[in-house]
Amino acid sequence: MIEHSLYDFLRHLADSWVLLAMFIVFLVLAAWPFRPGARERNNKAANMIFEDKNDG
């Protein structure tokens, strides 16, 4: 009878499903700023450093 250790189980899990989950999370986070509704917010954040305190 072959007995698998917890380490073997966790390593197999990390090599397959966790790797896939991390890749999906990476894709979602990388694509998040490019969603259609974010254009105004991104432009405001990009130009924020050029605003003076007196500009409002």
C-alpha positions in Angstrom: 0.0 0.0 0.0 1.4 3.4 -1.0 0.8 6.1 1.6 1.1 9.7 0.3 2.2 12.3 2.7 0.7 15.6 3.2 3.7 17.2 1.5 3.1 15.2 -1.6 -0.6 16.1 -1.7 0.1 19.8 -1.2 2.8 19.8 -3.8 0.6 18.1 -6.3 -2.2 20.6 -5.5 0.2 23.6 -5.9 1.6 22.2 -9.2 -1.8 21.9 -10.8 -4.9 23.8 -9.4 -3.2 26.5 -7.4 -1.0 27.4 -10.3 -4.1 27.7 -12.5 -5.9 29.8 -10.0 -2.9 32.2 -9.6 -2.7 32.5 -13.4 -6.4 33.4 -13.6 -6.1 35.9 -10.8 -3.1 37.5 -12.6 -5.1 37.8 -15.8 -8.0 39.4 -14.1 -5.8 41.9 -12.2 -3.8 42.7 -15.4 -7.0 43.4 -17.4 -8.8 45.3 -14.6 -7.5 48.8 -15.6 -8.5 48.3 -19.2 -12.2 47.7 -18.6 -14.5 50.1 -20.4 -15.8 51.9 -17.3 -12.3 52.8 -15.9 -11.2 55.3 -18.5 -12.3 58.5 -16.6 -10.8 57.2 -13.4 -7.5 56.3 -15.0 -7.2 59.7 -16.7 -7.9 61.4 -13.4 -5.2 59.4 -11.7 -2.7 59.9 -14.5 -3.2 63.7 -14.4 -3.4 64.1 -10.7 0.3 64.9 -10.3 0.0 67.9 -12.6 -2.8 69.6 -10.6 -1.9 72.5 -8.3 -3.5 72.9 -4.9 -5.2 76.1 -6.2 -6.7 74.3 -9.2 -9.4 72.7 -7.1 
